[in-house]
């Protein structure tokens, strides 16, 4: 099952979704309305090899909680992602057993190519 974890209120996520072909093959999960489960996060971890790769340092909570001045471990990254949706780098695509994390142009281009 191909899936996208995104935030419906995020302009960047909406723009990326608009640019995608064949979105009918994706299962959409708005992580604010339907938070990711520990099992879903484990699947993302297995595919990415790291909780840190899934963690967003751009989150406002990252700054307000002063996390940049702490030495975060993989367990910390996992805990924060499960605690609040804003810590997941978005969007996250899982397509044909491969994960694409974040909104870099390279990632978006790869997702478009895979969905075409």
MOPAC internal coordinates of N, CA, C and O (Angstrom, degrees):
PM7 1SCF
backbone

  N    0.0000 0     0.00 0     0.00 0    0    0    0
  C    1.4478 1     0.00 0     0.00 0    1    0    0
  C    1.5298 1   108.73 1     0.00 0    2    1    0
  O    1.2310 1   120.42 1   -59.36 1    3    2    1
  N    1.3265 1   116.80 1   120.64 1    3    2    1
  C    1.4597 1   121.94 1   178.34 1    5    3    2
  C    1.5253 1   108.55 1   -83.59 1    6    5    3
  O    1.2310 1   120.95 1   -41.01 1    7    6    5
  N    1.3271 1   115.78 1   138.99 1    7    6    5
  C    1.4563 1   119.63 1  -169.87 1    9    7    6
  C    1.5172 1   111.32 1  -142.60 1   10    9    7
  O    1.2310 1   121.51 1   -27.71 1   11   10    9
  N    1.3303 1   114.71 1   152.29 1   11   10    9
  C    1.4619 1   121.45 1   171.48 1   13   11   10
  C    1.5327 1   107.93 1  -128.23 1   14   13   11
  O    1.2310 1   121.52 1   -50.63 1   15   14   13
  N    1.3179 1   114.70 1   129.37 1   15   14   13
  C    1.4645 1   122.25 1   172.73 1   17   15   14
  C    1.5224 1   104.71 1  -102.95 1   18   17   15
  O    1.2310 1   120.50 1   -57.60 1   19   18   17
  N    1.3159 1   116.66 1   122.40 1   19   18   17
  C    1.4569 1   120.32 1  -173.69 1   21   19   18
  C    1.5150 1   109.72 1  -149.28 1   22   21   19
  O    1.2310 1   121.23 1    -1.44 1   23   22   21
  N    1.3160 1   115.25 1   178.56 1   23   22   21
  C    1.4569 1   121.72 1   176.78 1   25   23   22
  C    1.5223 1   107.24 1  -122.24 1   26   25   23
  O    1.2310 1   120.09 1   -63.73 1   27   26   25
  N    1.3264 1   117.43 1   116.27 1   27   26   25
  C    1.4679 1   121.70 1  -175.31 1   29   27   26
  C    1.5262 1   111.96 1   -61.66 1   30   29   27
  O    1.2310 1   120.15 1   151.96 1   31   30   29
  N    1.3208 1   117.32 1   -28.04 1   31   30   29
  C    1.4606 1   120.64 1  -178.45 1   33   31   30
  C    1.5289 1   113.03 1   -85.41 1   34   33   31
  O    1.2310 1   120.09 1   178.67 1   35   34   33
  N    1.3264 1   117.44 1    -1.33 1   35   34   33
  C    1.4684 1   121.77 1  -177.21 1   37   35   34
  C    1.5270 1   109.95 1   -90.12 1   38   37   35
  O    1.2310 1   120.83 1   -60.63 1   39   38   37
  N    1.3350 1   116.02 1   119.37 1   39   38   37
  C    1.4670 1   120.74 1  -179.72 1   41   39   38
  C    1.5240 1   111.81 1   -59.44 1   42   41   39
  O    1.2310 1   120.43 1   139.93 1   43   42   41
  N    1.3184 1   116.78 1   -40.07 1   43   42   41
  C    1.4688 1   120.68 1  -179.75 1   45   43   42
  C    1.5222 1   110.59 1   -63.47 1   46   45   43
  O    1.2310 1   120.21 1   135.12 1   47   46   45
  N    1.3214 1   117.20 1   -44.88 1   47   46   45
  C    1.4733 1   120.48 1   178.38 1   49   47   46
  C    1.5290 1   110.10 1   -61.12 1   50   49   47
  O    1.2310 1   120.04 1   135.11 1   51   50   49
  N    1.3282 1   117.54 1   -44.89 1   51   50   49
  C    1.4684 1   120.95 1  -179.56 1   53   51   50
  C    1.5252 1   110.89 1   -61.72 1   54   53   51
  O    1.2310 1   120.48 1   137.92 1   55   54   53
  N    1.3287 1   116.70 1   -42.08 1   55   54   53
  C    1.4673 1   120.86 1   179.58 1   57   55   54
  C    1.5322 1   110.66 1   -63.22 1   58   57   55
  O    1.2310 1   120.54 1   136.87 1   59   58   57
  N    1.3251 1   116.58 1   -43.13 1   59   58   57
  C    1.4670 1   120.75 1   179.62 1   61   59   58
  C    1.5257 1   109.99 1   -64.19 1   62   61   59
  O    1.2310 1   120.12 1   134.58 1   63   62   61
  N    1.3157 1   117.37 1   -45.42 1   63   62   61
  C    1.4660 1   121.29 1  -178.95 1   65   63   62
  C    1.5271 1   110.33 1   -60.75 1   66   65   63
  O    1.2310 1   120.31 1   139.71 1   67   66   65
  N    1.3316 1   117.02 1   -40.29 1   67   66   65
  C    1.4751 1   121.05 1   178.30 1   69   67   66
  C    1.5283 1   111.43 1   -60.84 1   70   69   67
  O    1.2310 1   120.31 1   147.99 1   71   70   69
  N    1.3195 1   117.02 1   -32.01 1   71   70   69
  C    1.4651 1   120.68 1  -175.60 1   73   71   70
  C    1.5340 1   113.21 1   -83.11 1   74   73   71
  O    1.2310 1   120.34 1   173.65 1   75   74   73
  N    1.3300 1   116.95 1    -6.35 1   75   74   73
  C    1.4627 1   120.33 1  -174.43 1   77   75   74
  C    1.5246 1   112.95 1   -85.71 1   78   77   75
  O    1.2310 1   120.64 1   -40.44 1   79   78   77
  N    1.3392 1   116.38 1   139.56 1   79   78   77
  C    1.4639 1   119.55 1   171.73 1   81   79   78
  C    1.5321 1   109.41 1   -86.95 1   82   81   79
  O    1.2310 1   120.26 1   -20.63 1   83   82   81
  N    1.2954 1   117.11 1   159.37 1   83   82   81
  C    1.4790 1   122.85 1   172.44 1   85   83   82
  C    1.5239 1   114.28 1    50.74 1   86   85   83
  O    1.2310 1   120.19 1  -134.37 1   87   86   85
  N    1.3245 1   117.25 1    45.63 1   87   86   85
  C    1.4685 1   119.30 1  -179.86 1   89   87   86
  C    1.5209 1   111.72 1   -69.84 1   90   89   87
  O    1.2310 1   120.19 1   167.56 1   91   90   89
  N    1.3260 1   117.24 1   -12.44 1   91   90   89
  C    1.4638 1   119.81 1  -179.79 1   93   91   90
  C    1.5275 1   112.05 1   -65.60 1   94   93   91
  O    1.2310 1   119.91 1   163.63 1   95   94   93
  N    1.3267 1   117.78 1   -16.37 1   95   94   93
  C    1.4634 1   119.21 1   178.42 1   97   95   94
  C    1.5316 1   112.34 1   -89.52 1   98   97   95
  O    1.2310 1   120.45 1   178.38 1   99   98   97
  N    1.3399 1   116.74 1    -1.62 1   99   98   97
  C    1.4618 1   121.22 1  -179.76 1  101   99   98
  C    1.5300 1   111.16 1  -100.01 1  102  101   99
  O    1.2310 1   121.11 1   -37.85 1  103  102  101
  N    1.3156 1   115.48 1   142.15 1  103  102  101
  C    1.4570 1   121.64 1   169.35 1  105  103  102
  C    1.5317 1   105.71 1   -94.28 1  106  105  103
  O    1.2310 1   120.72 1   -55.93 1  107  106  105
  N    1.3194 1   116.22 1   124.07 1  107  106  105
  C    1.4612 1   121.38 1  -177.14 1  109  107  106
  C    1.5201 1   110.05 1   -95.88 1  110  109  107
  O    1.2310 1   120.85 1   -46.97 1  111  110  109
  N    1.3432 1   115.98 1   133.03 1  111  110  109
  C    1.4560 1   120.26 1   175.66 1  113  111  110
  C    1.5186 1   109.10 1  -130.43 1  114  113  111
  O    1.2310 1   121.47 1   -71.19 1  115  114  113
  N    1.3345 1   114.80 1   108.81 1  115  114  113
  C    1.4640 1   121.28 1   175.52 1  117  115  114
  C    1.5310 1   106.52 1   -76.68 1  118  117  115
  O    1.2310 1   120.53 1   -68.38 1  119  118  117
  N    1.3220 1   116.60 1   111.62 1  119  118  117
  C    1.4653 1   120.66 1  -171.27 1  121  119  118
  C    1.5269 1   113.66 1   -71.51 1  122  121  119
  O    1.2310 1   120.05 1   167.89 1  123  122  121
  N    1.3232 1   117.51 1   -12.11 1  123  122  121
  C    1.4648 1   118.87 1   174.41 1  125  123  122
  C    1.5317 1   109.15 1   -79.97 1  126  125  123
  O    1.2310 1   120.60 1   135.57 1  127  126  125
  N    1.3280 1   116.46 1   -44.43 1  127  126  125
  C    1.4660 1   121.48 1  -178.92 1  129  127  126
  C    1.5295 1   112.45 1   -77.64 1  130  129  127
  O    1.2310 1   121.07 1   146.09 1  131  130  129
  N    1.3179 1   115.56 1   -33.91 1  131  130  129
  C    1.4666 1   122.12 1  -175.43 1  133  131  130
  C    1.5368 1   107.85 1  -133.36 1  134  133  131
  O    1.2310 1   120.33 1   -98.32 1  135  134  133
  N    1.3407 1   116.98 1    81.68 1  135  134  133
  C    1.4714 1   120.75 1  -174.41 1  137  135  134
  C    1.5304 1   112.66 1   -55.64 1  138  137  135
  O    1.2310 1   121.53 1   -30.45 1  139  138  137
  N    1.3270 1   114.68 1   149.55 1  139  138  137
  C    1.4590 1   118.40 1   178.52 1  141  139  138
  C    1.5252 1   109.71 1   -67.81 1  142  141  139
  O    1.2310 1   121.28 1   -34.62 1  143  142  141
  N    1.3002 1   115.16 1   145.38 1  143  142  141
  C    1.4585 1   121.41 1  -179.57 1  145  143  142
  C    1.5308 1   109.21 1   -92.45 1  146  145  143
  O    1.2310 1   120.30 1   -18.45 1  147  146  145
  N    1.3174 1   117.04 1   161.55 1  147  146  145
  C    1.4684 1   119.27 1   175.06 1  149  147  146
  C    1.5364 1   111.43 1   -56.21 1  150  149  147
  O    1.2310 1   120.11 1   144.01 1  151  150  149
  N    1.3380 1   117.40 1   -35.99 1  151  150  149
  C    1.4667 1   120.56 1   179.71 1  153  151  150
  C    1.5280 1   111.11 1   -66.81 1  154  153  151
  O    1.2310 1   120.27 1   139.01 1  155  154  153
  N    1.3264 1   117.09 1   -40.99 1  155  154  153
  C    1.4678 1   120.35 1   177.53 1  157  155  154
  C    1.5245 1   110.88 1   -64.96 1  158  157  155
  O    1.2310 1   120.81 1   139.17 1  159  158  157
  N    1.3289 1   116.06 1   -40.83 1  159  158  157
  C    1.4636 1   119.52 1   178.62 1  161  159  158
  C    1.5273 1   110.37 1   -65.03 1  162  161  159
  O    1.2310 1   120.25 1   142.14 1  163  162  161
  N    1.3268 1   117.13 1   -37.86 1  163  162  161
  C    1.4729 1   120.84 1   176.98 1  165  163  162
  C    1.5269 1   111.01 1   -61.63 1  166  165  163
  O    1.2310 1   120.49 1   139.31 1  167  166  165
  N    1.3295 1   116.67 1   -40.69 1  167  166  165
  C    1.4652 1   120.00 1   177.57 1  169  167  166
  C    1.5316 1   110.24 1   -62.73 1  170  169  167
  O    1.2310 1   120.48 1   135.87 1  171  170  169
  N    1.3274 1   116.68 1   -44.13 1  171  170  169
  C    1.4693 1   120.70 1   177.93 1  173  171  170
  C    1.5236 1   110.17 1   -61.31 1  174  173  171
  O    1.2310 1   120.53 1   138.83 1  175  174  173
  N    1.3230 1   116.60 1   -41.17 1  175  174  173
  C    1.4653 1   121.61 1   178.74 1  177  175  174
  C    1.5281 1   110.91 1   -62.11 1  178  177  175
  O    1.2310 1   120.70 1   134.34 1  179  178  177
  N    1.3353 1   116.26 1   -45.66 1  179  178  177
  C    1.4629 1   120.45 1   179.22 1  181  179  178
  C    1.5301 1   111.37 1   -58.26 1  182  181  179
  O    1.2310 1   120.81 1   139.66 1  183  182  181
  N    1.3125 1   116.07 1   -40.34 1  183  182  181
  C    1.4627 1   120.57 1  -177.41 1  185  183  182
  C    1.5331 1   112.84 1   -77.70 1  186  185  183
  O    1.2310 1   120.59 1   147.12 1  187  186  185
  N    1.3367 1   116.48 1   -32.88 1  187  186  185
  C    1.4708 1   119.87 1  -176.70 1  189  187  186
  C    1.5264 1   113.02 1   -95.26 1  190  189  187
  O    1.2310 1   120.83 1   154.29 1  191  190  189
  N    1.3441 1   116.01 1   -25.71 1  191  190  189
  C    1.4574 1   119.90 1  -179.67 1  193  191  190
  C    1.5118 1   114.69 1    83.71 1  194  193  191
  O    1.2310 1   120.35 1  -177.91 1  195  194  193
  N    1.3441 1   116.94 1     2.09 1  195  194  193
  C    1.4582 1   118.77 1  -175.35 1  197  195  194
  C    1.5247 1   110.87 1  -163.21 1  198  197  195
  O    1.2310 1   120.77 1   -42.33 1  199  198  197
  N    1.3252 1   116.13 1   137.67 1  199  198  197
  C    1.4609 1   119.86 1   171.93 1  201  199  198
  C    1.5227 1   109.50 1   -74.27 1  202  201  199
  O    1.2310 1   120.76 1   147.72 1  203  202  201
  N    1.3239 1   116.15 1   -32.28 1  203  202  201
  C    1.4640 1   119.97 1   179.94 1  205  203  202
  C    1.5267 1   111.20 1   -60.63 1  206  205  203
  O    1.2310 1   120.13 1   143.02 1  207  206  205
  N    1.3361 1   117.36 1   -36.98 1  207  206  205
  C    1.4658 1   121.26 1   178.68 1  209  207  206
  C    1.5312 1   111.39 1   -63.62 1  210  209  207
  O    1.2310 1   120.37 1   154.71 1  211  210  209
  N    1.3183 1   116.89 1   -25.29 1  211  210  209
  C    1.4650 1   122.25 1  -178.98 1  213  211  210
  C    1.5260 1   112.40 1   -90.85 1  214  213  211
  O    1.2310 1   120.40 1   170.53 1  215  214  213
  N    1.3121 1   116.84 1    -9.47 1  215  214  213
  C    1.4651 1   123.41 1  -171.74 1  217  215  214
  C    1.5295 1   110.60 1   -89.24 1  218  217  215
  O    1.2310 1   120.88 1   -45.18 1  219  218  217
  N    1.3250 1   115.92 1   134.82 1  219  218  217
  C    1.4607 1   121.14 1   179.14 1  221  219  218
  C    1.5217 1   110.67 1   -98.42 1  222  221  219
  O    1.2310 1   121.47 1   -62.42 1  223  222  221
  N    1.3090 1   114.79 1   117.58 1  223  222  221
  C    1.4722 1   119.69 1   174.98 1  225  223  222
  C    1.5301 1   111.40 1   -84.33 1  226  225  223
  O    1.2310 1   120.85 1   177.71 1  227  226  225
  N    1.3284 1   115.97 1    -2.29 1  227  226  225
  C    1.4672 1   120.56 1   178.47 1  229  227  226
  C    1.5277 1   111.79 1   -87.55 1  230  229  227
  O    1.2310 1   120.39 1   171.13 1  231  230  229
  N    1.3111 1   116.85 1    -8.87 1  231  230  229
  C    1.4648 1   121.12 1  -178.38 1  233  231  230
  C    1.5261 1   110.52 1   -61.46 1  234  233  231
  O    1.2310 1   121.06 1   -42.18 1  235  234  233
  N    1.3245 1   115.58 1   137.82 1  235  234  233
  C    1.4623 1   119.12 1   178.95 1  237  235  234
  C    1.5236 1   111.70 1   -61.22 1  238  237  235
  O    1.2310 1   120.53 1   145.69 1  239  238  237
  N    1.3254 1   116.58 1   -34.31 1  239  238  237
  C    1.4692 1   119.62 1   178.62 1  241  239  238
  C    1.5279 1   111.43 1   -64.43 1  242  241  239
  O    1.2310 1   120.21 1   150.49 1  243  242  241
  N    1.3204 1   117.21 1   -29.51 1  243  242  241
  C    1.4621 1   121.48 1   178.78 1  245  243  242
  C    1.5208 1   109.69 1   -58.81 1  246  245  243
  O    1.2310 1   121.27 1   137.12 1  247  246  245
  N    1.3298 1   115.17 1   -42.88 1  247  246  245
  C    1.4613 1   120.08 1   179.09 1  249  247  246
  C    1.5278 1   111.26 1   -75.77 1  250  249  247
  O    1.2310 1   120.54 1   133.75 1  251  250  249
  N    1.3336 1   116.57 1   -46.25 1  251  250  249
  C    1.4677 1   119.25 1  -174.86 1  253  251  250
  C    1.5319 1   112.46 1   -67.58 1  254  253  251
  O    1.2310 1   120.22 1   151.95 1  255  254  253
  N    1.3277 1   117.19 1   -28.05 1  255  254  253
  C    1.4679 1   120.55 1   177.01 1  257  255  254
  C    1.5312 1   111.35 1   -88.71 1  258  257  255
  O    1.2310 1   120.69 1  -177.29 1  259  258  257
  N    1.3215 1   116.29 1     2.71 1  259  258  257
  C    1.4698 1   123.13 1   179.36 1  261  259  258
  C    1.5363 1   112.09 1    55.57 1  262  261  259
  O    1.2310 1   120.82 1  -141.87 1  263  262  261
  N    1.3306 1   116.03 1    38.13 1  263  262  261
  C    1.4679 1   120.06 1  -178.79 1  265  263  262
  C    1.5269 1   112.28 1   -71.50 1  266  265  263
  O    1.2310 1   120.72 1   158.12 1  267  266  265
  N    1.3328 1   116.23 1   -21.88 1  267  266  265
  C    1.4695 1   118.35 1  -179.07 1  269  267  266
  C    1.5276 1   112.39 1   -65.21 1  270  269  267
  O    1.2310 1   120.86 1   159.71 1  271  270  269
  N    1.3113 1   115.97 1   -20.29 1  271  270  269
  C    1.4639 1   119.94 1   179.43 1  273  271  270
  C    1.5284 1   112.94 1   -97.78 1  274  273  271
  O    1.2310 1   120.86 1  -168.06 1  275  274  273
  N    1.3283 1   115.97 1    11.94 1  275  274  273
  C    1.4635 1   120.60 1   178.19 1  277  275  274
  C    1.5127 1   109.54 1  -115.40 1  278  277  275
  O    1.2310 1   120.73 1   -30.27 1  279  278  277
  N    1.3128 1   116.21 1   149.73 1  279  278  277
  C    1.4585 1   120.94 1   175.09 1  281  279  278
  C    1.5241 1   108.27 1   -87.51 1  282  281  279
  O    1.2310 1   121.02 1   -82.57 1  283  282  281
  N    1.3192 1   115.66 1    97.43 1  283  282  281
  C    1.4552 1   120.59 1  -176.53 1  285  283  282
  C    1.5298 1   110.70 1   -83.92 1  286  285  283
  O    1.2310 1   121.47 1   -40.85 1  287  286  285
  N    1.3187 1   114.80 1   139.15 1  287  286  285
  C    1.4614 1   121.17 1   177.51 1  289  287  286
  C    1.5311 1   108.72 1   -99.68 1  290  289  287
  O    1.2310 1   120.54 1    -7.81 1  291  290  289
  N    1.3207 1   116.57 1   172.19 1  291  290  289
  C    1.4633 1   120.92 1   175.69 1  293  291  290
  C    1.5312 1   110.09 1   -57.27 1  294  293  291
  O    1.2310 1   120.35 1   140.95 1  295  294  293
  N    1.3336 1   116.94 1   -39.05 1  295  294  293
  C    1.4697 1   120.71 1   178.38 1  297  295  294
  C    1.5294 1   110.76 1   -63.39 1  298  297  295
  O    1.2310 1   120.20 1   142.37 1  299  298  297
  N    1.3327 1   117.22 1   -37.63 1  299  298  297
  C    1.4680 1   121.07 1   177.79 1  301  299  298
  C    1.5271 1   110.38 1   -65.47 1  302  301  299
  O    1.2310 1   120.54 1   134.02 1  303  302  301
  N    1.3447 1   116.58 1   -45.98 1  303  302  301
  C    1.4655 1   119.99 1   179.48 1  305  303  302
  C    1.5304 1   109.92 1   -57.82 1  306  305  303
  O    1.2310 1   120.58 1   134.55 1  307  306  305
  N    1.3268 1   116.50 1   -45.45 1  307  306  305
  C    1.4656 1   121.29 1   179.69 1  309  307  306
  C    1.5257 1   110.36 1   -60.14 1  310  309  307
  O    1.2310 1   120.48 1   132.16 1  311  310  309
  N    1.3213 1   116.68 1   -47.84 1  311  310  309
  C    1.4671 1   122.18 1  -178.25 1  313  311  310
  C    1.5297 1   110.76 1   -59.06 1  314  313  311
  O    1.2310 1   120.27 1   132.64 1  315  314  313
  N    1.3225 1   117.09 1   -47.36 1  315  314  313
  C    1.4624 1   120.20 1  -177.46 1  317  315  314
  C    1.5283 1   111.63 1   -67.01 1  318  317  315
  O    1.2310 1   119.97 1   140.65 1  319  318  317
  N    1.3258 1   117.67 1   -39.35 1  319  318  317
  C    1.4679 1   120.10 1   178.77 1  321  319  318
  C    1.5248 1   110.17 1   -62.44 1  322  321  319
  O    1.2310 1   120.25 1   138.81 1  323  322  321
  N    1.3231 1   117.13 1   -41.19 1  323  322  321
  C    1.4633 1   120.12 1   179.36 1  325  323  322
  C    1.5278 1   112.24 1   -72.67 1  326  325  323
  O    1.2310 1   120.32 1   150.75 1  327  326  325
  N    1.3296 1   117.00 1   -29.25 1  327  326  325
  C    1.4632 1   120.85 1  -178.93 1  329  327  326
  C    1.5208 1   112.48 1   -71.98 1  330  329  327
  O    1.2310 1   120.21 1   140.57 1  331  330  329
  N    1.3423 1   117.20 1   -39.43 1  331  330  329
  C    1.4596 1   119.46 1  -175.09 1  333  331  330
  C    1.5249 1   110.80 1  -147.71 1  334  333  331
  O    1.2310 1   121.29 1   -51.08 1  335  334  333
  N    1.3267 1   115.13 1   128.92 1  335  334  333
  C    1.4708 1   121.20 1  -175.58 1  337  335  334
  C    1.5228 1   113.73 1   -56.94 1  338  337  335
  O    1.2310 1   120.26 1   152.81 1  339  338  337
  N    1.3117 1   117.11 1   -27.19 1  339  338  337
  C    1.4664 1   119.99 1  -175.63 1  341  339  338
  C    1.5364 1   112.85 1   -65.01 1  342  341  339
  O    1.2310 1   120.29 1   161.28 1  343  342  341
  N    1.3235 1   117.05 1   -18.72 1  343  342  341
  C    1.4621 1   119.98 1  -179.25 1  345  343  342
  C    1.5332 1   113.31 1   -81.68 1  346  345  343
  O    1.2310 1   119.73 1   171.46 1  347  346  345
  N    1.3293 1   118.13 1    -8.54 1  347  346  345
  C    1.4611 1   119.67 1   176.97 1  349  347  346
  C    1.5192 1   108.68 1   -84.63 1  350  349  347
  O    1.2310 1   120.72 1   -53.93 1  351  350  349
  N    1.3139 1   116.24 1   126.07 1  351  350  349
  C    1.4585 1   121.33 1   176.18 1  353  351  350
  C    1.5227 1   107.45 1   -65.08 1  354  353  351
  O    1.2310 1   120.11 1   -51.83 1  355  354  353
  N    1.3254 1   117.39 1   128.17 1  355  354  353
  C    1.4579 1   119.91 1  -171.80 1  357  355  354
  C    1.5150 1   111.59 1  -121.87 1  358  357  355
  O    1.2310 1   121.16 1   -23.92 1  359  358  357
  N    1.3127 1   115.38 1   156.08 1  359  358  357
  C    1.4578 1   129.01 1   -12.85 1  361  359  358
  C    1.5250 1   111.07 1   -76.51 1  362  361  359
  O    1.2310 1   121.04 1   -17.66 1  363  362  361
  N    1.3210 1   115.62 1   162.34 1  363  362  361
  C    1.4632 1   121.47 1   173.43 1  365  363  362
  C    1.5288 1   106.45 1  -117.92 1  366  365  363
  O    1.2310 1   121.49 1   -55.79 1  367  366  365
  N    1.3301 1   114.76 1   124.21 1  367  366  365
  C    1.4578 1   121.11 1   176.48 1  369  367  366
  C    1.5179 1   108.71 1  -108.88 1  370  369  367
  O    1.2310 1   120.67 1   -40.94 1  371  370  369
  N    1.3164 1   116.33 1   139.06 1  371  370  369
  C    1.4595 1   121.27 1   168.12 1  373  371  370
  C    1.5236 1   104.97 1  -123.02 1  374  373  371
  O    1.2310 1   121.55 1   -69.92 1  375  374  373
  N    1.3329 1   114.64 1   110.08 1  375  374  373
  C    1.4642 1   120.94 1  -175.69 1  377  375  374
  C    1.5222 1   108.06 1  -130.65 1  378  377  375
  O    1.2310 1   121.22 1   -56.65 1  379  378  377
  N    1.3151 1   115.28 1   123.35 1  379  378  377
  C    1.4724 1   122.30 1   177.54 1  381  379  378
  C    1.5341 1   111.49 1    51.82 1  382  381  379
  O    1.2310 1   121.26 1  -137.90 1  383  382  381
  N    1.3327 1   115.20 1    42.10 1  383  382  381
  C    1.4615 1   120.05 1   176.15 1  385  383  382
  C    1.5133 1   115.34 1    76.60 1  386  385  383
  O    1.2310 1   119.90 1  -169.67 1  387  386  385
  N    1.3389 1   117.79 1    10.33 1  387  386  385
  C    1.4643 1   121.44 1   178.30 1  389  387  386
  C    1.5252 1   108.44 1  -120.19 1  390  389  387
  O    1.2310 1   120.88 1   -34.77 1  391  390  389
  N    1.3326 1   115.91 1   145.23 1  391  390  389
  C    1.4681 1   120.37 1  -178.00 1  393  391  390
  C    1.5247 1   110.53 1  -107.38 1  394  393  391
  O    1.2310 1   121.52 1   -38.07 1  395  394  393
  N    1.3321 1   114.70 1   141.93 1  395  394  393
  C    1.4620 1   122.95 1   176.40 1  397  395  394
  C    1.5227 1   105.87 1  -128.51 1  398  397  395
  O    1.2310 1   121.06 1   -60.99 1  399  398  397
  N    1.3340 1   115.57 1   119.01 1  399  398  397
  C    1.4694 1   120.64 1  -172.06 1  401  399  398
  C    1.5207 1   110.35 1  -115.12 1  402  401  399
  O    1.2310 1   120.84 1   -53.11 1  403  402  401
  N    1.3217 1   116.01 1   126.89 1  403  402  401
  C    1.4498 1   120.53 1   171.96 1  405  403  402
  C    1.5092 1   114.02 1    94.06 1  406  405  403
  O    1.2310 1   121.73 1     1.20 1  407  406  405
  N    1.3382 1   114.30 1  -178.80 1  407  406  405
  C    1.4547 1   120.74 1  -171.23 1  409  407  406
  C    1.5212 1   113.94 1  -113.15 1  410  409  407
  O    1.2310 1   119.96 1  -157.38 1  411  410  409
  N    1.3244 1   117.67 1    22.62 1  411  410  409
  C    1.4624 1   118.81 1   178.10 1  413  411  410
  C    1.5291 1   109.06 1   -64.24 1  414  413  411
  O    1.2310 1   120.55 1   -28.68 1  415  414  413
  N    1.3036 1   116.56 1   151.32 1  415  414  413
  C    1.4628 1   120.58 1  -178.75 1  417  415  414
  C    1.5232 1   110.90 1   -60.37 1  418  417  415
  O    1.2310 1   120.48 1   143.11 1  419  418  417
  N    1.3205 1   116.69 1   -36.89 1  419  418  417
  C    1.4642 1   121.43 1   178.54 1  421  419  418
  C    1.5386 1   109.92 1   -60.21 1  422  421  419
  O    1.2310 1   120.32 1   132.81 1  423  422  421
  N    1.3122 1   116.99 1   -47.19 1  423  422  421
  C    1.4711 1   121.94 1   178.43 1  425  423  422
  C    1.5193 1   111.35 1   -60.49 1  426  425  423
  O    1.2310 1   120.91 1   131.84 1  427  426  425
  N    1.3276 1   115.87 1   -48.16 1  427  426  425
  C    1.4616 1   120.73 1  -178.34 1  429  427  426
  C    1.5298 1   109.77 1   -60.67 1  430  429  427
  O    1.2310 1   120.32 1   136.59 1  431  430  429
  N    1.3206 1   116.98 1   -43.41 1  431  430  429
  C    1.4678 1   120.76 1   179.37 1  433  431  430
  C    1.5265 1   111.03 1   -62.78 1  434  433  431
  O    1.2310 1   120.33 1   139.89 1  435  434  433
  N    1.3319 1   116.98 1   -40.11 1  435  434  433
  C    1.4677 1   120.37 1   178.25 1  437  435  434
  C    1.5296 1   111.32 1   -64.14 1  438  437  435
  O    1.2310 1   120.53 1   137.72 1  439  438  437
  N    1.3181 1   116.60 1   -42.28 1  439  438  437
  C    1.4702 1   121.37 1   179.36 1  441  439  438
  C    1.5389 1   109.56 1   -64.50 1  442  441  439
  O    1.2310 1   120.19 1   136.15 1  443  442  441
  N    1.3172 1   117.24 1   -43.85 1  443  442  441
  C    1.4608 1   120.52 1   178.67 1  445  443  442
  C    1.5322 1   109.98 1   -60.34 1  446  445  443
  O    1.2310 1   120.52 1   136.94 1  447  446  445
  N    1.3226 1   116.61 1   -43.06 1  447  446  445
  C    1.4749 1   120.75 1   179.69 1  449  447  446
  C    1.5228 1   110.97 1   -62.81 1  450  449  447
  O    1.2310 1   120.18 1   137.59 1  451  450  449
  N    1.3222 1   117.26 1   -42.41 1  451  450  449
  C    1.4670 1   121.17 1  -178.27 1  453  451  450
  C    1.5272 1   111.17 1   -68.24 1  454  453  451
  O    1.2310 1   120.44 1   143.67 1  455  454  453
  N    1.3290 1   116.77 1   -36.33 1  455  454  453
  C    1.4667 1   120.30 1  -178.45 1  457  455  454
  C    1.5323 1   113.03 1   -80.21 1  458  457  455
  O    1.2310 1   120.37 1   161.62 1  459  458  457
  N    1.3280 1   116.90 1   -18.38 1  459  458  457
  C    1.4751 1   120.44 1  -177.70 1  461  459  458
  C    1.5097 1   112.11 1   -71.09 1  462  461  459
  O    1.2310 1   120.10 1   180.00 1  463  462  461

